[in-house]
Amino acid sequence: MKQVWLSICIVFIFILTTYFYISSQEETVIKYFPEDESQGFESAKTILSFKTGEGDDEYEIEWELNSKSSQTTYLRQDVSLLYVNGRLKGVVNKWKEDAKEITKRSVIHGEETQKYNAISFHHGEIHKNDDTIKSIQATSNDTLYIIDSPHSNRIAFHSPQSKEEEDWQNKLDHSITQQLDAQWDQLIEHYQIPEDKYEKVPLTELALFNQDNPFPYTSAADYRKISGNLWEGLYKNYVLGIKDSQSKHPIQSYIPLLLFDKNGKHLLVLYEDDTGEKHQLIQHY
């Protein structure tokens, strides 16, 4: 058992020294417009796949982003965030004009035992005429566990299929959650937020919500507007800072925490950039 926990501890001692920001062109800006109920996404997905590396010490993860709208739109844009053991590793941002489908595949190198979380926002901007602009949107995610122990064969799974995989998942999740809770507690204390008045949701769990399962203390009718405005704010304030390594950016920072007001009036987004500066975003409904 000591050897198992030693392997997990090594995960958190190991510091990721590389990151990447991938963009297909110069930046465009995700902007929420009222939903176009006549259109939507035929498919929207994020896929993390394990690939065997060239050596015994490393492996590769393929990170795929794909979405297809029901019709060609004026602007299609997808953005995806990848977290490794709760810390931001990279961002993929791709957009096209007059397009239906977006596909982007990236490969990253990994080692040791890791948990990979990817969360993606899929967006389409539709110009009905000069005066009317509408949008479509979807959110997707994927989670991949890689267990790389010197005492067993390397294991890769999305959800546990055996007692061994379930044990590893629980141990890794527990260790990551402890790190995240400590970070989030600091942010909550810093901004003097009354915890009992909010429902906590990590950014990586946004894909769990939809019109049939709206955000906490909100209505199904308001889901798309809240989601669209939320991602617009995240993109402008959180994502775009990542591309400039000379400025403050959230690479290597922990997963942001969303706090949904139990009175259904607003939400907060809390995160810390890699310089240690704390940030709070506020969105009123």
MARVO-415034 format. One line per 3 residues: number of its first residue (from 0); their letters; for each residue z negated, x, y negated of N, C-alpha, C. Coordinates in nm, 2 decimals. Atoms other than C-alpha are relative to their C-alpha. Example, Ala and Ser with C-alpha at 12.3 -4.5 7.8 and 13.67 -1.06 7.14 Angstrom:
0> AS> 0.00,0.09,0.12,-0.78,1.23,0.45,0.00,0.09,-0.12  0.00,-0.09,0.11,-0.71,1.37,0.11,-0.08,-0.08,-0.11
//
This chain:
0> MKQ> 0.00,0.08,0.12,0.00,0.00,0.00,0.00,0.09,-0.13  0.00,-0.09,0.12,-0.08,0.29,-0.24,0.14,0.05,-0.03  -0.13,-0.05,0.02,0.27,0.42,-0.18,0.09,-0.10,-0.07
3> VWL> -0.08,0.10,0.06,0.42,0.09,-0.27,-0.02,-0.02,-0.15  0.03,0.02,0.15,0.24,0.06,-0.60,0.03,0.13,-0.07  -0.05,-0.12,0.06,0.32,0.42,-0.67,0.15,-0.01,-0.04
6> SIC> -0.14,0.02,0.03,0.69,0.33,-0.65,0.02,-0.09,-0.12  -0.01,0.09,0.11,0.64,0.04,-0.89,-0.05,0.07,-0.13  0.05,-0.07,0.12,0.44,0.26,-1.14,0.11,0.10,-0.05
9> IVF> -0.10,-0.09,0.04,0.73,0.51,-1.14,0.11,-0.07,-0.08  -0.10,0.08,0.08,0.96,0.23,-1.26,-0.04,-0.01,-0.14  0.04,0.01,0.13,0.75,0.19,-1.57,-0.02,0.13,-0.08
12> IFI> 0.00,-0.13,0.06,0.71,0.56,-1.63,0.13,0.05,-0.04  -0.14,-0.04,0.02,1.08,0.61,-1.61,0.05,-0.07,-0.13  -0.05,0.05,0.13,1.24,0.57,-1.96,0.15,0.00,0.01
15> LTT> -0.14,0.00,0.01,1.59,0.45,-1.99,0.05,0.07,-0.13  -0.03,-0.08,0.12,1.76,0.70,-2.22,0.14,-0.04,-0.05  -0.13,0.04,0.04,2.10,0.53,-2.25,0.01,-0.15,-0.02
18> YFY> -0.02,0.14,0.02,2.22,0.20,-2.38,0.14,-0.02,-0.05  -0.14,0.01,0.05,2.55,0.05,-2.48,0.02,-0.14,-0.07  -0.04,0.12,0.07,2.70,-0.21,-2.71,0.15,-0.01,0.02
21> ISS> -0.14,0.01,-0.03,3.04,-0.33,-2.59,0.06,-0.12,-0.08  -0.07,0.10,0.08,3.27,-0.53,-2.83,0.15,0.01,0.01  -0.15,-0.01,-0.02,3.63,-0.62,-2.78,0.07,0.02,-0.13
24> QEE> -0.07,-0.01,0.13,3.72,-0.62,-3.15,-0.11,0.02,-0.11  0.10,0.01,0.10,3.56,-0.61,-3.49,-0.08,-0.13,0.01  0.10,0.11,-0.02,3.27,-0.85,-3.52,0.05,-0.13,-0.06
27> TVI> -0.01,0.13,0.06,3.31,-1.22,-3.57,-0.14,-0.06,0.01  0.14,0.05,0.00,3.01,-1.44,-3.62,-0.01,-0.14,0.07  0.03,0.13,-0.06,2.88,-1.72,-3.40,-0.06,-0.09,-0.10
30> KYF> 0.05,0.10,0.10,2.83,-2.03,-3.61,0.00,-0.13,0.07  0.00,0.14,-0.06,2.72,-2.37,-3.50,0.07,-0.10,-0.08  -0.06,0.12,0.06,2.93,-2.67,-3.57,-0.04,-0.12,0.09
33> PED> 0.03,0.12,-0.08,2.87,-3.03,-3.45,0.08,0.01,0.13  -0.06,0.00,-0.14,2.96,-3.08,-3.08,0.12,-0.08,0.00  -0.12,0.07,-0.03,3.31,-3.18,-2.98,-0.02,-0.07,0.13
36> ESQ> 0.02,0.06,-0.12,3.24,-3.44,-2.72,0.12,-0.02,0.09  -0.12,0.02,-0.08,3.60,-3.46,-2.61,0.04,0.13,0.08  -0.02,-0.12,-0.07,3.59,-3.10,-2.49,-0.12,0.06,0.06
39> GFE> 0.12,-0.07,-0.05,3.36,-2.86,-2.30,0.05,0.12,0.08  -0.03,-0.12,-0.09,3.35,-2.57,-2.05,0.02,-0.05,0.14  -0.02,0.03,-0.14,3.50,-2.60,-1.71,-0.09,0.09,0.08
42> SAK> 0.09,-0.09,-0.07,3.30,-2.30,-1.61,-0.06,0.10,-0.10  0.07,-0.10,0.09,3.05,-2.06,-1.77,-0.10,0.07,0.09  0.09,-0.07,-0.09,2.88,-1.79,-1.57,-0.03,0.15,-0.04
45> TIL> 0.04,-0.14,0.01,2.70,-1.45,-1.57,-0.03,0.04,0.14  0.02,-0.04,-0.14,2.71,-1.25,-1.25,-0.04,0.15,0.00  0.05,-0.14,-0.02,2.51,-0.93,-1.17,0.02,0.03,0.15
48> SFK> -0.03,-0.04,-0.14,2.63,-0.75,-0.85,-0.04,0.14,0.03  0.04,-0.14,-0.04,2.50,-0.45,-0.67,0.12,0.07,0.06  -0.11,-0.09,-0.06,2.75,-0.17,-0.59,-0.06,0.13,0.04
51> TGE> 0.05,-0.13,-0.04,2.67,0.13,-0.39,0.05,0.12,-0.08  -0.04,-0.11,0.08,2.68,0.45,-0.59,0.05,0.11,0.09  -0.06,-0.12,-0.07,2.83,0.79,-0.50,-0.11,0.08,0.07
54> GDD> 0.11,-0.08,-0.06,2.49,0.95,-0.43,-0.11,-0.09,0.05  0.11,0.08,-0.05,2.17,0.85,-0.26,-0.10,-0.04,-0.11  0.10,0.03,0.11,1.97,0.85,-0.59,0.04,-0.10,-0.09
57> EYE> -0.04,0.10,0.10,2.18,0.62,-0.80,0.09,-0.11,0.07  -0.08,0.11,-0.04,2.36,0.29,-0.76,0.07,-0.06,-0.13  -0.06,0.06,0.11,2.58,0.08,-0.98,-0.02,-0.15,0.00
60> IEW> 0.01,0.14,0.02,2.54,-0.27,-1.12,0.13,-0.05,-0.07  -0.11,0.06,0.07,2.85,-0.48,-1.21,-0.05,-0.12,-0.08  0.04,0.11,0.09,2.78,-0.71,-1.50,0.12,-0.08,-0.05
63> ELN> -0.12,0.08,0.03,3.04,-0.99,-1.53,-0.04,-0.12,-0.09  0.02,0.11,0.09,3.07,-1.24,-1.81,0.13,-0.08,0.01  -0.12,0.08,-0.01,3.32,-1.53,-1.76,-0.02,-0.14,-0.05
66> SKS> 0.01,0.14,0.04,3.38,-1.87,-1.92,0.14,-0.05,-0.02  -0.13,0.06,0.02,3.67,-2.11,-1.94,-0.02,-0.14,-0.06  0.01,0.13,0.07,3.70,-2.40,-2.18,0.11,-0.10,0.05
69> SQT> -0.10,0.10,-0.06,3.88,-2.73,-2.09,0.13,0.01,-0.08  -0.12,-0.01,0.08,4.13,-2.67,-2.37,0.00,0.13,-0.08  -0.01,-0.12,0.08,4.25,-2.38,-2.58,-0.07,-0.03,-0.14
72> TYL> 0.08,0.02,0.12,4.02,-2.34,-2.88,0.05,0.10,-0.11  -0.03,-0.09,0.12,4.07,-2.18,-3.23,-0.07,0.14,0.02  0.08,-0.12,-0.02,3.80,-1.92,-3.14,-0.09,-0.02,0.12
75> RQD> 0.09,-0.01,-0.12,3.63,-1.83,-2.81,-0.08,0.12,-0.01  0.09,-0.12,0.01,3.33,-1.60,-2.81,-0.11,-0.01,0.10  0.11,-0.01,-0.10,3.08,-1.49,-2.54,-0.08,0.12,-0.04
78> VSL> 0.09,-0.11,0.02,2.78,-1.27,-2.59,-0.10,0.00,0.11  0.10,-0.01,-0.11,2.55,-1.14,-2.31,-0.10,0.11,-0.03  0.11,-0.10,0.01,2.22,-0.95,-2.32,-0.05,0.04,0.14
81> LYV> 0.05,-0.04,-0.13,2.10,-0.74,-2.03,-0.13,0.07,-0.02  0.14,-0.06,0.00,1.73,-0.66,-1.97,-0.03,0.06,0.13  0.04,-0.07,-0.12,1.60,-0.41,-1.72,-0.15,0.02,0.00
84> NGR> 0.14,0.00,-0.01,1.24,-0.45,-1.62,-0.06,-0.05,-0.14  0.05,0.06,0.12,1.19,-0.66,-1.93,0.04,0.07,-0.13  -0.04,-0.07,0.12,1.35,-0.41,-2.18,0.15,-0.02,-0.02
87> LKG> -0.14,0.02,0.03,1.69,-0.46,-2.35,0.08,0.13,0.03  -0.08,-0.11,-0.04,1.95,-0.23,-2.19,0.13,0.00,-0.07  -0.14,0.00,0.07,2.28,-0.34,-2.35,0.04,-0.14,-0.03
90> VVN> -0.06,0.12,0.05,2.49,-0.61,-2.50,0.15,0.00,0.02  -0.14,0.02,-0.01,2.84,-0.74,-2.43,0.04,-0.11,-0.09  -0.04,0.10,0.09,3.02,-0.92,-2.70,0.15,0.00,-0.01
93> KWK> -0.15,0.01,0.00,3.38,-1.05,-2.67,0.05,-0.13,-0.06  -0.05,0.12,0.05,3.59,-1.29,-2.86,0.15,0.01,-0.01  -0.15,0.02,0.00,3.95,-1.42,-2.87,0.03,-0.12,-0.09
96> EDA> -0.05,0.11,0.08,4.15,-1.64,-3.10,0.10,-0.08,0.09  -0.10,0.08,-0.08,4.36,-1.93,-2.95,-0.01,0.03,0.15  0.03,-0.04,-0.14,4.21,-1.88,-2.60,-0.08,-0.11,0.07
99> KEI> 0.08,0.09,-0.08,4.06,-2.08,-2.32,-0.10,0.08,0.08  0.09,-0.07,-0.10,3.91,-1.81,-2.10,-0.03,0.14,-0.05  0.05,-0.14,0.04,3.70,-1.49,-2.16,-0.06,0.06,0.13
102> TKR> 0.05,-0.07,-0.11,3.63,-1.24,-1.89,-0.03,0.14,-0.04  0.04,-0.14,0.03,3.44,-0.91,-1.93,-0.08,0.05,0.12  0.08,-0.07,-0.10,3.32,-0.67,-1.66,-0.04,0.14,-0.05
105> SVI> 0.05,-0.13,0.04,3.10,-0.37,-1.72,-0.08,0.05,0.12  0.07,-0.07,-0.11,2.94,-0.12,-1.48,-0.11,0.09,-0.07  0.11,-0.09,0.04,2.60,0.04,-1.54,-0.06,0.07,0.12
108> HGE> 0.06,-0.08,-0.11,2.43,0.31,-1.34,-0.15,-0.03,0.00  0.14,0.02,-0.01,2.08,0.25,-1.21,-0.06,0.09,0.10  0.08,-0.07,-0.10,1.81,0.42,-1.01,-0.14,-0.06,0.00
111> ETQ> 0.14,0.05,-0.02,1.46,0.34,-0.88,0.00,-0.15,0.02  0.02,0.14,-0.01,1.33,-0.01,-0.83,0.01,-0.07,-0.14  -0.03,0.06,0.13,1.45,-0.24,-1.11,0.02,-0.15,0.02
114> KYN> -0.03,0.14,0.01,1.47,-0.61,-1.21,0.10,-0.01,-0.11  -0.10,0.02,0.10,1.79,-0.70,-1.40,0.01,-0.14,-0.04  -0.02,0.14,0.05,1.81,-1.01,-1.62,0.11,0.00,-0.10
117> AIS> -0.10,0.01,0.10,2.12,-1.11,-1.80,0.01,-0.15,-0.05  -0.01,0.13,0.06,2.14,-1.41,-2.04,0.12,0.00,-0.09  -0.13,0.00,0.08,2.47,-1.52,-2.20,0.02,-0.13,-0.07
120> FHH> -0.04,0.12,0.07,2.59,-1.76,-2.46,0.15,-0.01,-0.02  -0.14,0.03,0.00,2.94,-1.91,-2.44,0.03,-0.10,-0.11  -0.02,0.08,0.12,3.09,-2.05,-2.76,0.15,-0.02,-0.02
123> GEI> -0.14,0.03,0.04,3.41,-2.22,-2.87,0.00,-0.07,-0.13  -0.01,0.06,0.14,3.51,-2.31,-3.23,0.13,-0.08,0.00  -0.11,0.09,0.00,3.75,-2.60,-3.26,0.03,-0.05,-0.14
126> HKN> -0.04,0.04,0.13,3.95,-2.67,-3.58,0.09,-0.13,0.02  -0.07,0.13,-0.01,4.05,-3.04,-3.58,0.11,-0.01,-0.11  -0.08,0.00,0.12,4.20,-3.01,-3.93,-0.07,0.09,-0.10
129> DDT> 0.06,-0.09,0.10,4.13,-2.83,-4.25,-0.14,-0.03,-0.04  0.13,0.04,0.04,3.82,-3.03,-4.31,-0.10,-0.02,0.11  0.08,0.03,-0.11,3.68,-3.08,-3.96,-0.01,0.12,0.10
132> IKS> 0.02,-0.10,-0.10,3.54,-2.80,-3.74,-0.11,-0.04,0.09  0.10,0.03,-0.10,3.35,-2.86,-3.42,-0.01,0.11,0.10  0.02,-0.11,-0.10,3.22,-2.65,-3.13,-0.04,-0.05,0.13
135> IQA> 0.05,0.02,-0.13,3.14,-2.63,-2.77,-0.08,0.12,0.04  0.09,-0.11,-0.04,2.87,-2.42,-2.60,-0.06,-0.02,0.14  0.07,0.00,-0.13,2.70,-2.32,-2.28,-0.08,0.12,0.01
138> TSN> 0.08,-0.12,-0.03,2.44,-2.08,-2.16,-0.01,0.02,0.15  0.01,-0.03,-0.14,2.43,-1.90,-1.83,-0.09,0.13,0.01  0.08,-0.13,-0.02,2.21,-1.62,-1.67,0.01,0.04,0.14
141> DTL> 0.01,-0.05,-0.14,2.16,-1.42,-1.36,-0.11,0.10,0.01  0.11,-0.10,-0.02,1.88,-1.21,-1.21,0.03,0.07,0.13  -0.02,-0.08,-0.12,1.91,-0.93,-0.96,-0.11,0.10,0.01
144> YII> 0.10,-0.09,-0.04,1.64,-0.73,-0.79,0.06,0.11,0.08  -0.03,-0.11,-0.08,1.70,-0.38,-0.66,-0.13,0.07,0.04  0.12,-0.07,-0.05,1.43,-0.23,-0.44,0.04,0.13,0.06
147> DSP> -0.04,-0.13,-0.05,1.47,0.14,-0.39,-0.12,0.08,0.03  0.12,-0.07,-0.04,1.18,0.27,-0.19,0.04,0.11,0.10  -0.03,-0.11,-0.09,1.17,0.60,-0.01,-0.03,-0.03,0.15
150> HSN> 0.05,0.03,-0.13,1.02,0.43,0.29,0.08,-0.11,0.07  -0.08,0.10,-0.06,1.29,0.17,0.36,0.14,0.01,-0.06  -0.14,0.00,0.05,1.66,0.10,0.31,0.00,-0.08,-0.14
153> RIA> -0.01,0.06,0.13,1.76,0.00,-0.04,0.03,-0.15,0.02  -0.01,0.14,-0.01,1.74,-0.38,-0.09,0.05,-0.06,-0.13  -0.05,0.07,0.12,1.94,-0.60,-0.34,0.00,-0.15,0.03
156> FHS> 0.00,0.14,-0.02,1.88,-0.97,-0.38,-0.02,-0.07,-0.13  0.02,0.08,0.11,1.90,-1.25,-0.63,-0.12,-0.09,0.01  0.13,0.08,-0.03,1.63,-1.47,-0.47,-0.04,0.05,0.14
159> PQS> 0.04,-0.06,-0.12,1.42,-1.35,-0.18,0.04,-0.08,0.13  -0.04,0.07,-0.12,1.54,-1.43,0.17,-0.09,0.04,0.12  0.09,-0.04,-0.11,1.26,-1.27,0.37,-0.14,0.03,-0.06
162> KEE> 0.13,-0.03,0.05,0.89,-1.20,0.35,-0.01,0.13,-0.08  0.00,-0.13,0.07,0.95,-0.84,0.25,0.06,-0.01,-0.14  -0.06,0.01,0.14,1.18,-0.94,-0.04,-0.09,-0.09,-0.09
165> EDW> 0.09,0.08,0.08,0.93,-1.21,-0.15,-0.12,0.09,-0.05  0.11,-0.09,0.04,0.65,-0.95,-0.16,0.04,0.09,-0.11  -0.05,-0.09,0.10,0.86,-0.71,-0.36,0.02,-0.07,-0.13
168> QNK> -0.02,0.08,0.12,0.96,-0.98,-0.60,-0.13,-0.03,-0.08  0.13,0.04,0.06,0.60,-1.09,-0.66,-0.06,0.12,-0.07  0.06,-0.12,0.06,0.48,-0.73,-0.72,0.08,0.05,-0.12
171> LDH> -0.07,-0.04,0.11,0.76,-0.64,-0.95,-0.01,-0.10,-0.12  0.02,0.10,0.11,0.74,-0.97,-1.15,-0.14,0.01,-0.06  0.14,-0.01,0.05,0.36,-0.92,-1.18,-0.01,0.11,-0.09
174> SIT> 0.01,-0.12,0.08,0.40,-0.57,-1.32,0.07,-0.02,-0.13  -0.08,0.03,0.12,0.67,-0.68,-1.57,-0.07,-0.10,-0.09  0.07,0.11,0.07,0.48,-0.99,-1.67,-0.12,0.06,-0.08
177> QQL> 0.11,-0.06,0.07,0.18,-0.78,-1.76,0.04,0.07,-0.12  -0.06,-0.07,0.12,0.39,-0.56,-1.99,0.04,-0.10,-0.11  -0.05,0.10,0.09,0.55,-0.86,-2.15,-0.11,-0.08,-0.07
180> DAQ> 0.11,0.07,0.06,0.23,-1.05,-2.20,-0.08,0.08,-0.10  0.07,-0.09,0.09,0.07,-0.75,-2.37,0.08,0.01,-0.13  -0.09,-0.01,0.12,0.37,-0.72,-2.61,-0.01,-0.13,-0.08
183> WDQ> -0.01,0.13,0.06,0.38,-1.10,-2.68,-0.14,-0.03,-0.07  0.13,0.02,0.06,0.00,-1.11,-2.74,-0.02,0.07,-0.13  0.00,-0.08,0.13,0.04,-0.84,-3.01,0.07,-0.07,-0.11
186> LIE> -0.08,0.07,0.10,0.31,-1.04,-3.18,-0.07,-0.12,-0.05  0.07,0.12,0.03,0.11,-1.36,-3.17,-0.12,0.03,-0.09  0.11,-0.04,0.08,-0.19,-1.19,-3.31,0.04,0.05,-0.14
189> HYQ> -0.05,-0.05,0.13,0.01,-1.01,-3.58,0.04,-0.11,-0.09  -0.04,0.11,0.09,0.15,-1.34,-3.71,-0.10,-0.11,-0.01  0.11,0.10,0.01,-0.17,-1.53,-3.66,0.04,-0.14,0.04
192> IPE> -0.06,0.13,-0.04,0.00,-1.80,-3.46,-0.10,-0.07,0.09  0.09,0.07,-0.08,-0.22,-2.07,-3.31,0.07,-0.03,0.14  -0.07,0.00,-0.13,-0.12,-2.03,-2.94,0.00,-0.14,0.06
195> DKY> 0.02,0.13,-0.07,-0.24,-2.38,-2.83,0.10,-0.10,-0.06  -0.09,0.10,0.07,0.01,-2.55,-3.07,0.15,0.03,0.05  -0.14,-0.03,-0.03,0.32,-2.40,-2.90,0.02,0.02,0.16
198> EKV> -0.04,-0.03,-0.14,0.50,-2.38,-2.56,0.08,0.13,0.00  -0.07,-0.13,-0.01,0.61,-2.03,-2.46,0.12,0.00,0.09  -0.12,-0.01,-0.08,0.96,-1.96,-2.33,0.06,0.14,-0.02
201> PLT> -0.07,-0.13,0.02,1.10,-1.61,-2.27,0.15,-0.03,-0.03  -0.15,0.02,0.03,1.46,-1.57,-2.41,0.08,0.00,0.12  -0.08,-0.01,-0.12,1.59,-1.49,-2.06,-0.01,-0.13,0.08
204> ELA> 0.01,0.12,-0.07,1.49,-1.84,-1.95,0.08,-0.12,-0.07  -0.07,0.10,0.07,1.71,-2.03,-2.20,0.10,-0.08,0.08  -0.10,0.07,-0.09,1.97,-2.11,-1.93,-0.06,-0.11,0.08
207> LFN> 0.07,0.10,-0.08,1.71,-2.33,-1.76,0.01,-0.14,-0.07  0.00,0.12,0.08,1.75,-2.59,-2.04,0.14,-0.05,-0.02  -0.13,0.07,0.03,2.03,-2.84,-2.10,-0.03,-0.14,-0.05
210> QDN> 0.02,0.14,0.05,2.08,-3.20,-2.21,-0.08,-0.08,0.09  0.09,0.08,-0.10,1.92,-3.33,-1.89,-0.14,0.06,0.01  0.13,-0.07,0.00,1.63,-3.08,-1.93,-0.01,0.07,-0.13
213> PFP> 0.00,-0.06,0.14,1.59,-3.02,-2.31,-0.12,0.09,-0.02  0.11,-0.09,0.03,1.37,-2.77,-2.47,-0.13,-0.07,-0.01  0.13,0.06,0.01,1.00,-2.84,-2.47,-0.03,-0.08,-0.13
216> YTS> 0.04,0.08,0.12,0.89,-3.12,-2.71,0.12,-0.03,-0.09  -0.12,0.04,0.07,1.25,-3.20,-2.81,0.07,-0.10,0.08  -0.07,0.10,-0.07,1.49,-3.47,-2.72,0.14,0.05,0.05
219> AAD> -0.13,-0.03,-0.06,1.81,-3.46,-2.51,0.11,-0.01,-0.11  -0.10,0.02,0.10,2.01,-3.58,-2.81,0.01,0.11,-0.10  0.01,-0.11,0.10,1.90,-3.28,-3.02,0.03,0.13,0.07
222> YRK> 0.00,-0.13,-0.08,1.95,-3.02,-2.74,0.11,0.09,-0.06  -0.11,-0.09,0.03,2.30,-2.89,-2.84,-0.02,0.05,-0.14  0.02,-0.05,0.14,2.22,-2.87,-3.21,-0.11,0.11,-0.01
225> ISG> 0.11,-0.10,0.00,1.89,-2.68,-3.15,0.05,0.12,0.07  -0.05,-0.12,-0.07,2.06,-2.45,-2.90,0.10,0.07,-0.08  -0.10,-0.07,0.08,2.36,-2.38,-3.12,-0.06,0.07,-0.12
228> NLW> 0.06,-0.06,0.12,2.15,-2.31,-3.43,-0.09,0.12,0.05  0.09,-0.11,-0.05,1.91,-2.09,-3.22,0.09,0.12,0.03  -0.08,-0.12,-0.04,2.19,-1.87,-3.08,0.07,0.05,-0.13
231> EGL> -0.05,-0.05,0.13,2.35,-1.85,-3.43,-0.10,0.09,-0.07  0.10,-0.09,0.06,2.02,-1.71,-3.56,-0.02,0.12,0.08  0.02,-0.12,-0.08,1.97,-1.48,-3.27,0.11,0.10,-0.01
234> YKN> -0.11,-0.09,0.01,2.32,-1.34,-3.30,0.00,0.07,-0.14  0.00,-0.07,0.13,2.29,-1.27,-3.68,-0.12,0.09,-0.01  0.13,-0.08,0.03,1.93,-1.14,-3.68,-0.04,0.09,0.11
237> YVL> 0.04,-0.08,-0.11,1.89,-0.99,-3.33,0.11,0.08,0.06  -0.11,-0.07,-0.07,2.22,-0.90,-3.17,0.08,0.10,-0.08  -0.09,-0.08,0.08,2.42,-0.76,-3.46,-0.06,0.14,-0.04
240> GIK> 0.07,-0.12,0.03,2.16,-0.49,-3.53,0.01,0.11,0.11  -0.01,-0.10,-0.11,2.22,-0.33,-3.19,0.11,0.10,-0.01  -0.11,-0.09,0.00,2.55,-0.18,-3.27,-0.01,0.13,-0.08
243> DSQ> 0.01,-0.11,0.10,2.43,0.06,-3.54,-0.13,0.08,0.04  0.12,-0.08,-0.05,2.21,0.33,-3.38,-0.08,0.07,-0.12  0.07,-0.06,0.11,2.12,0.45,-3.73,-0.10,-0.10,-0.07
246> SKH> 0.08,0.11,0.06,1.95,0.12,-3.82,-0.10,-0.05,0.10  0.10,0.05,-0.09,1.66,-0.06,-3.67,0.07,-0.10,0.09  -0.07,0.09,-0.10,1.77,-0.24,-3.35,-0.10,-0.02,0.11
249> PIQ> 0.10,0.03,-0.11,1.60,-0.40,-3.05,0.03,0.06,0.13  -0.02,-0.07,-0.13,1.74,-0.17,-2.78,-0.13,0.06,0.05  0.12,-0.05,-0.07,1.46,-0.08,-2.54,-0.12,-0.08,-0.04
252> SYI> 0.11,0.09,0.03,1.24,-0.35,-2.69,-0.01,-0.11,0.11  0.02,0.10,-0.10,1.09,-0.62,-2.48,0.07,-0.13,-0.03  -0.06,0.13,0.01,1.23,-0.97,-2.41,-0.06,-0.08,-0.12
255> PLL> 0.06,0.09,0.10,1.18,-1.19,-2.72,-0.07,-0.12,0.06  0.07,0.12,-0.05,0.94,-1.48,-2.69,0.03,-0.11,-0.10  -0.02,0.12,0.08,1.03,-1.83,-2.81,-0.12,-0.09,0.01
258> LFD> 0.12,0.09,0.01,0.75,-2.06,-2.92,0.05,-0.14,-0.05  -0.04,0.14,0.04,0.83,-2.44,-2.93,-0.12,-0.08,-0.05  0.11,0.08,0.06,0.61,-2.64,-3.16,-0.02,-0.13,0.08
261> KNG> 0.04,0.12,-0.08,0.43,-2.91,-2.97,0.02,-0.13,-0.08  -0.03,0.12,0.08,0.49,-3.15,-3.26,0.15,-0.03,-0.01  -0.15,0.02,0.00,0.87,-3.11,-3.21,0.06,0.02,-0.13
264> KHL> -0.05,-0.02,0.13,0.93,-2.98,-3.56,0.08,0.13,-0.02  -0.06,-0.13,0.02,1.03,-2.62,-3.52,-0.02,0.09,0.12  0.03,-0.10,-0.10,1.05,-2.31,-3.30,-0.01,0.13,-0.07
267> LVL> 0.02,-0.14,0.05,0.96,-1.94,-3.35,0.06,0.09,0.10  -0.05,-0.11,-0.09,1.13,-1.63,-3.21,-0.07,0.12,-0.05  0.08,-0.12,0.03,0.91,-1.32,-3.19,0.06,0.11,0.08
270> YED> -0.04,-0.12,-0.07,1.03,-0.97,-3.11,-0.04,0.12,-0.08  0.03,-0.12,0.06,0.97,-0.61,-3.19,0.12,0.10,0.02  -0.11,-0.10,-0.02,1.25,-0.35,-3.25,-0.05,0.13,0.05
273> DTG> 0.04,-0.13,-0.06,1.25,0.00,-3.11,-0.07,0.09,-0.09  0.08,-0.08,0.09,1.09,0.14,-3.42,-0.15,-0.05,0.00  0.14,0.05,0.00,0.78,-0.08,-3.36,-0.02,-0.11,-0.11
276> EKH> 0.01,0.10,0.10,0.86,-0.32,-3.65,0.01,-0.14,0.06  0.01,0.13,-0.05,0.77,-0.68,-3.57,0.09,-0.10,-0.08  -0.08,0.09,0.06,1.00,-0.97,-3.64,-0.03,-0.14,0.04
279> QLI> 0.02,0.14,-0.03,0.96,-1.35,-3.66,0.11,-0.08,-0.07  -0.10,0.09,0.05,1.24,-1.60,-3.69,-0.05,-0.14,0.01  0.05,0.13,0.00,1.17,-1.96,-3.78,0.12,-0.10,0.00
282> QHY> -0.11,0.10,0.01,1.41,-2.25,-3.70,-0.06,-0.14,0.00  0.05,0.14,0.01,1.33,-2.60,-3.82,0.11,-0.10,0.06  -0.10,0.10,-0.06,1.49,-2.90,-3.64,0.04,-0.10,-0.10
//
